[in-house]
Amino acid sequence: MKFNHLIITTLSITLFTACDKKEEVKKSAGTYPIQKIELTDRTLTSDYSATVTGCQTVEIRPQVEGMLTGIFIHEGDAVHKDQVLFEIDPAQYQATYDVARANVSSAEAAVSTAQLVLDSNSELFEEKVISDFELNTARNELAEAEAKLSLANAELDKATINLSYTQVKSPVNGVASMIPYRAGALVGTNISTPLVTVSDDGEVYAYFSMAESQMLDVVRQYGSMKKALDEMPEVEFRMSNGEMYGQKGRIDAVSGTISGGAIRFRATFPNPDRILRDGASGTVVIPQAYNRCIVIPQGATYEIQDKKFVFKVIDGKAVSAEICVLPQSNGREYVVTGGLSEGDIIISEGAGLVKEGTEVNTKSDN
């Protein structure tokens, strides 16, 4: 009886061990999602930190010296071209203008008198009453009177300009900055801080820098920088709060020099609602379309020493293969530039958990 019991126990252990081995074999052939490589189209984006400026930003400074007697705008107001923003005490400039105006009138009278004398002397000379000397003297007196009139007119023009400068006007449409001065302040042409800055932000510029290597890639893609500026797609702007600005823009200028391994670009955006302001920061988002390319999930890859690999499924087994991808991605996928071909089959998820040579019971993602 004991012997039979031992035989039964031994058989039970043997059968249990055999079942375990079958289970291990079953587990070793895992079931993984796969993807058959096909060519497709993708649009990826590249982000570049940018600073916004108005298309025209003007520092308003006085052209004459005097006391600030009037401020006709509020800080942050929208202003239009030729609008009067400030007034400088015009009293002394008005007096100078009045004197210049009187000098012109006097000079005009002198010219008129000299012309009468010359006309009279011309008639007397014809009648041989006076000599050549007296006639030429009359001509010279007229020339001198005319010169004095020209000088008086120049002084009047100068006085007119200085008087007009007492009303400080905006040369552009835009939005006023903060105003550091108040009525009663003494201002002049040598002040270090402008009266106000007016930024024309109906259209804004977003300046950003691109690495030299990226710029060379752009030139290689389009053939020349001029062609790139003409043909590059419209770009977007992500504001500092993370929201996308509602208007698209275009890259329309590039610096002629490289500084610190980077080159500066300018994107122009319409700004009809004045949402973007001079000095704002954000991100220029440049889309790039890739046609008939290989796209794989990022979960299909794993990394070893900064190199990316995937597992191809060859004859039912996982075989590692190094691949090259574009540096841009949408956060979910890679565009593959080398290491895979159309028709290849890869494990599309959980590549980091797979071992070389693992038998694969596949189920397709497609």
CORQUI-V453673 format. One line per field, one symbol per residue. burial: 1 if it has 24 or more other ideal C-beta (glycine too) atoms within 12 Angstrom, else 0. Layout:
burial->???
//
This chain:
burial->000000000000000000000000000001011111100001011111011111101111111101110010100000100000111111001001100100110010011001001100100000000000001001000100100110010011011001101111110111111010100000100010011111111111111111000110010000001001100100111110000010101110010000000011111111100111110101111101010011111111110000011111100011111010110110001111001100011111111001000111010000
//
